[in-house]
Amino acid sequence: MEEIVRAILKSRTVSLESVSDEYDIYGFKCLGIAEKLLDIDDVNGSSVYIWHVKNDILSVSKNEIERWAIDAPGTRHWILSERKIPEIILQSLPKDFQVIFWGPEKLSRWVGESVLRGELVVKSSDIEELPILDNKTEYIENYGDKEVLTLKPLISLDDWLKTEPSGSFNSIPVYILVKIWRVNGFVVGPESIEENKKWVLVEDPWMEKLYHFRNEDLLLNPPELQKIIPSDSNWLSIKSLKERLKPILDYRKKENLSTATDLVKSTMLEWWRVDIQSLELEFEYAQIPAWMINFEDGEQKILHSQSGKIYQK
């Protein structure tokens, strides 16, 4: 998380000055001194020291915060903490201290939104290795040299938080893998007329949904994040895929009908139905932004940025 925070700070601060390790205080890592913070409006004047507190099971104690206050240089600070700091403890800080504190929830939202908005590209080498959810889910780095298409998110983490009960958790932006199917085949219309058609569809094993792909759904210049692929059993078999395709690919088209004398014309909607046996299928992987939600009790789930639902695999 520290490297991700550092990467975001480079684009979200003005004149970020690096500092030596001697500035570090037990439990608090000084990431630099900034002239201006773009994400905070109520900090004006002199430079601000930026601190990061790594994740831990326990909240920051009163002794830790008091020790930090004694050793910390300057009086203006921004603390980005993966650990909780009880508000009552912050009230014990010296009166001349100006401290902006972001706890785990606000920090994780800031990280997630910054990455998914594409404001920076986080290299895979900069991202800490994540724990495996369970034996049905694995993490992958890439799928060969071919670029993986990315679909746009439809919701933000803040949108989800407005409708979900509050609780203690942190989140990490990731991608979840889906498949894009390129389908070629024939549809059969009135009087057994055949037409060749091509379709592009998305298979989303998380939502258990199959739907048409649109070019405008692509997210351009996506950041590099770790990817999560579901187990093989979650993908549709070719047989199941074809069964699911029929109601999606069948369609009705207007047909002009004329009488024998050609004096009266009418329009009817005629069915054109896909010939399942004629279908040729090939796929490539694609990815959808999501968040790995780590709850206080250790439970891990995936928040889908298109359905807005939580999944555990």
C-alpha positions as CSV (number, residue, x, y, z in Angstrom):
1,M,0.0,0.0,0.0
2,E,2.8,2.4,0.8
3,E,4.1,2.3,-2.8
4,I,0.7,2.9,-4.2
5,V,0.2,5.9,-1.9
6,R,3.6,7.3,-2.9
7,A,2.6,7.0,-6.6
8,I,-0.7,8.8,-6.0
9,L,1.0,11.6,-4.0
10,K,3.3,12.4,-6.9
11,S,0.2,13.4,-9.0
12,R,-1.9,14.8,-6.1
13,T,0.6,17.1,-4.4
14,V,2.6,20.2,-5.4
15,S,6.4,20.1,-4.9
16,L,6.6,16.9,-3.0
17,E,10.0,16.9,-1.3
18,S,11.5,13.5,-0.3
19,V,12.9,13.0,3.2
20,S,15.5,10.7,4.7
21,D,14.7,7.7,7.0
22,E,15.7,9.8,10.0
23,Y,12.2,11.4,9.9
24,D,10.6,8.0,10.5
25,I,9.0,7.5,13.9
26,Y,8.0,4.1,15.2
27,G,4.8,3.2,13.4
28,F,4.8,6.3,11.3
29,K,6.6,6.6,7.9
30,C,7.2,10.1,6.6
31,L,6.5,10.0,2.8
32,G,7.6,13.6,2.2
33,I,6.9,17.3,2.6
34,A,4.3,18.9,0.3
35,E,3.9,22.5,-0.5
36,K,0.2,22.0,-1.4
37,L,-2.3,19.1,-1.2
38,L,-4.8,18.9,-4.1
39,D,-7.2,16.7,-2.2
40,I,-7.5,18.9,0.9
41,D,-8.9,22.5,0.8
42,D,-8.6,23.5,4.4
43,V,-4.8,23.4,4.6
44,N,-3.1,26.6,3.7
45,G,0.1,28.3,4.4
46,S,3.4,26.4,5.1
47,S,4.4,23.0,3.9
48,V,2.7,19.8,5.2
49,Y,4.4,16.6,6.4
50,I,2.8,13.5,5.0
51,W,2.8,10.3,7.1
52,H,1.8,6.7,6.3
53,V,0.8,4.1,9.0
54,K,0.9,0.5,7.8
55,N,-1.8,-2.0,8.4
56,D,-2.0,-3.8,11.7
57,I,-4.7,-5.7,13.7
58,L,-4.6,-3.2,16.5
59,S,-5.6,0.5,16.4
60,V,-3.0,3.1,17.0
61,S,-2.6,3.5,20.8
62,K,-2.4,6.7,22.8
63,N,1.3,6.0,23.6
64,E,2.1,5.7,19.9
65,I,0.4,9.0,18.9
66,E,2.0,10.9,21.9
67,R,5.4,9.6,20.9
68,W,4.9,10.6,17.3
69,A,3.8,14.1,18.4
70,I,6.9,14.5,20.5
71,D,9.3,13.5,17.7
72,A,7.5,14.9,14.7
73,P,9.1,17.9,13.1
74,G,6.8,20.9,12.3
75,T,3.2,21.4,13.3
76,R,1.3,20.7,10.0
77,H,0.7,17.1,9.2
78,W,-1.4,14.7,7.0
79,I,-1.7,11.2,8.4
80,L,-2.7,8.4,6.0
81,S,-3.4,5.4,8.2
82,E,-4.3,1.8,7.4
83,R,-5.0,1.4,11.2
84,K,-7.7,3.0,13.1
85,I,-6.9,6.0,15.4
86,P,-9.6,6.6,18.0
87,E,-10.8,10.3,17.7
88,I,-10.4,10.8,21.4
89,I,-6.7,10.1,21.1
90,L,-6.3,12.8,18.5
91,Q,-7.7,15.3,21.0
92,S,-4.6,14.9,23.1
93,L,-2.3,16.3,20.4
94,P,-0.5,19.6,21.2
95,K,-2.8,22.7,20.5
96,D,-0.4,24.1,17.9
97,F,-0.6,20.9,15.8
98,Q,-2.7,21.0,12.6
99,V,-3.4,17.4,11.7
100,I,-5.5,16.0,8.9
101,F,-6.2,12.3,9.6
102,W,-7.5,9.8,7.1
103,G,-8.3,6.4,8.5
104,P,-8.5,3.0,6.6
105,E,-11.9,3.6,5.0
106,K,-11.2,7.1,3.6
107,L,-7.7,6.1,2.6
108,S,-8.8,3.0,0.7
109,R,-11.5,5.0,-1.1
110,W,-9.0,7.7,-2.1
111,V,-6.6,5.0,-3.5
112,G,-9.3,3.1,-5.3
113,E,-10.9,6.2,-7.0
114,S,-7.5,7.6,-8.0
115,V,-6.4,4.4,-9.7
116,L,-9.7,3.6,-11.4
117,R,-10.0,7.2,-12.7
118,G,-6.7,6.6,-14.5
119,E,-5.0,9.5,-12.9
120,L,-1.9,7.3,-12.6
121,V,-0.6,4.0,-13.7
122,V,0.6,1.7,-10.9
123,K,3.1,-0.9,-12.2
124,S,2.4,-4.4,-11.2
125,S,5.9,-4.5,-9.6
126,D,4.8,-1.7,-7.3
127,I,1.7,-3.5,-6.0
128,E,2.0,-5.7,-2.9
129,E,1.2,-9.3,-3.4
130,L,-2.4,-10.0,-2.2
131,P,-3.5,-13.0,-0.3
132,I,-5.5,-15.7,-2.2
133,L,-9.2,-15.6,-1.4
134,D,-9.6,-19.3,-1.4
135,N,-8.8,-22.4,-3.5
136,K,-11.3,-21.4,-6.1
137,T,-9.7,-18.0,-6.9
138,E,-6.2,-17.3,-8.2
139,Y,-4.3,-14.2,-9.0
140,I,-2.6,-13.7,-12.4
141,E,-0.2,-11.1,-13.7
142,N,-1.1,-11.3,-17.4
143,Y,-2.3,-13.4,-20.3
144,G,0.7,-13.4,-22.6
145,D,1.8,-10.4,-24.6
146,K,-1.7,-9.5,-25.9
147,E,-3.2,-6.4,-24.3
148,V,-6.3,-7.2,-22.2
149,L,-9.3,-5.0,-23.0
150,T,-10.8,-3.2,-20.0
151,L,-14.5,-2.4,-19.6
152,K,-15.7,0.8,-17.9
153,P,-17.0,0.8,-14.3
154,L,-20.6,1.8,-13.8
155,I,-20.4,2.6,-10.1
156,S,-17.8,4.1,-7.7
157,L,-16.9,2.9,-4.3
158,D,-18.6,5.9,-2.8
159,D,-21.8,5.0,-4.7
160,W,-21.8,1.6,-3.0
161,L,-21.1,3.0,0.4
162,K,-24.2,5.2,0.2
163,T,-26.5,2.2,0.1
164,E,-24.6,-0.3,2.1
165,P,-24.5,-0.5,6.0
166,S,-21.4,1.1,7.4
167,G,-18.6,-1.0,8.8
168,S,-14.9,-1.2,9.2
169,F,-13.0,-2.4,6.1
170,N,-10.4,-1.3,3.6
171,S,-10.4,-1.8,-0.1
172,I,-7.8,-2.4,-2.8
173,P,-8.6,-1.8,-6.5
174,V,-8.2,-4.9,-8.7
175,Y,-9.6,-6.3,-12.0
176,I,-11.9,-9.3,-12.3
177,L,-11.6,-11.4,-15.5
178,V,-14.4,-11.9,-18.0
179,K,-14.4,-13.2,-21.5
180,I,-15.2,-11.5,-24.8
181,W,-16.7,-13.9,-27.3
182,R,-16.5,-13.2,-31.0
183,V,-19.3,-15.2,-32.7
184,N,-19.8,-15.8,-36.4
185,G,-22.8,-17.7,-37.9
186,F,-26.1,-17.7,-39.8
187,V,-29.5,-16.5,-38.9
188,V,-32.5,-18.0,-40.7
189,G,-35.4,-15.8,-41.7
190,P,-38.7,-16.2,-43.6
191,E,-38.8,-18.8,-46.3
192,S,-35.6,-20.2,-44.9
193,I,-33.5,-17.3,-46.1
194,E,-30.0,-17.3,-44.5
195,E,-27.8,-14.3,-43.6
196,N,-24.3,-14.4,-42.2
197,K,-24.0,-12.4,-39.0
198,K,-21.2,-11.5,-36.5
199,W,-21.6,-10.7,-32.8
200,V,-19.4,-9.7,-29.9
201,L,-20.6,-10.6,-26.4
202,V,-19.3,-10.5,-22.9
203,E,-19.4,-13.5,-20.6
204,D,-19.3,-12.3,-17.0
205,P,-19.0,-15.3,-14.6
206,W,-19.3,-13.1,-11.5
207,M,-22.8,-11.8,-12.5
208,E,-23.5,-15.1,-14.4
209,K,-24.6,-12.9,-17.3
210,L,-24.1,-12.9,-21.1
211,Y,-24.6,-9.6,-22.9
212,H,-23.7,-7.7,-26.0
213,F,-20.4,-5.8,-26.1
214,R,-20.2,-2.2,-27.2
215,N,-17.1,-0.2,-28.2
216,E,-18.2,2.7,-26.0
217,D,-18.0,0.4,-23.0
218,L,-14.1,0.3,-23.3
219,L,-12.0,2.1,-20.7
220,L,-9.1,3.8,-22.4
221,N,-5.6,3.9,-20.8
222,P,-6.4,1.7,-17.9
223,P,-4.0,1.5,-14.9
224,E,-2.1,-1.7,-14.3
225,L,-3.7,-3.7,-11.4
226,Q,-3.6,-7.2,-10.2
227,K,-6.2,-9.5,-11.8
228,I,-8.5,-12.1,-10.3
229,I,-9.7,-15.0,-12.4
230,P,-12.6,-17.2,-11.3
231,S,-12.3,-21.0,-11.2
232,D,-12.7,-22.9,-14.4
233,S,-16.1,-24.3,-13.2
234,N,-17.5,-20.7,-13.3
235,W,-17.1,-20.3,-17.0
236,L,-19.8,-21.6,-19.4
237,S,-19.1,-24.7,-21.3
238,I,-19.4,-24.4,-25.1
239,K,-22.7,-26.3,-24.9
240,S,-24.1,-24.1,-22.2
241,L,-22.9,-21.0,-24.0
242,K,-24.7,-21.9,-27.2
243,E,-27.9,-22.6,-25.2
244,R,-27.6,-19.2,-23.6
245,L,-26.9,-17.5,-26.9
246,K,-30.1,-18.5,-28.8
247,P,-32.5,-16.1,-27.0
248,I,-29.9,-13.3,-27.2
249,L,-29.1,-13.6,-30.9
250,D,-32.6,-14.3,-32.2
251,Y,-34.3,-11.1,-33.4
252,R,-37.2,-9.7,-35.3
253,K,-36.8,-7.6,-38.4
254,K,-39.3,-5.5,-40.4
255,E,-40.4,-7.1,-43.7
256,N,-42.3,-5.4,-46.4
257,L,-45.2,-7.5,-47.7
258,S,-47.2,-6.8,-50.9
259,T,-50.4,-8.1,-52.4
260,A,-50.5,-9.8,-55.8
261,T,-51.5,-6.6,-57.5
262,D,-48.9,-4.6,-55.6
263,L,-51.5,-2.1,-54.7
264,V,-51.5,-2.7,-50.9
265,K,-48.2,-2.8,-48.9
266,S,-47.8,-3.7,-45.2
267,T,-45.0,-4.1,-42.8
268,M,-44.6,-7.1,-40.5
269,L,-42.0,-8.1,-37.9
270,E,-40.5,-11.4,-38.9
271,W,-38.3,-13.6,-36.7
272,W,-34.7,-14.3,-37.7
273,R,-33.4,-17.1,-35.6
274,V,-29.8,-18.1,-35.1
275,D,-28.6,-21.4,-36.5
276,I,-26.8,-22.8,-33.4
277,Q,-25.0,-25.5,-35.4
278,S,-23.4,-22.9,-37.7
279,L,-21.8,-20.8,-34.9
280,E,-18.1,-20.4,-34.7
281,L,-16.8,-19.1,-31.4
282,E,-13.5,-17.7,-30.2
283,F,-12.8,-15.7,-27.0
284,E,-10.2,-13.4,-25.4
285,Y,-10.0,-12.3,-21.8
286,A,-11.1,-8.9,-20.7
287,Q,-11.2,-7.2,-17.3
288,I,-13.6,-5.1,-15.3
289,P,-12.5,-2.8,-12.4
290,A,-13.5,-4.0,-9.0
291,W,-12.4,-3.7,-5.4
292,M,-11.1,-6.3,-3.0
293,I,-12.9,-5.6,0.3
294,N,-11.1,-6.6,3.4
295,F,-13.4,-6.6,6.4
296,E,-12.4,-6.2,10.0
297,D,-13.2,-9.8,10.8
298,G,-10.8,-11.0,8.1
299,E,-13.4,-11.8,5.6
300,Q,-12.6,-10.9,2.0
301,K,-15.1,-10.2,-0.8
302,I,-15.1,-8.6,-4.3
303,L,-17.1,-5.6,-5.1
304,H,-18.1,-5.6,-8.8
305,S,-18.0,-2.1,-10.4
306,Q,-20.8,-2.8,-12.8
307,S,-23.4,-4.7,-10.8
308,G,-22.6,-3.0,-7.5
309,K,-22.8,-6.4,-5.8
310,I,-20.5,-8.3,-3.5
311,Y,-19.1,-11.7,-4.6
312,Q,-17.0,-14.3,-2.8
313,K,-15.3,-17.0,-4.7
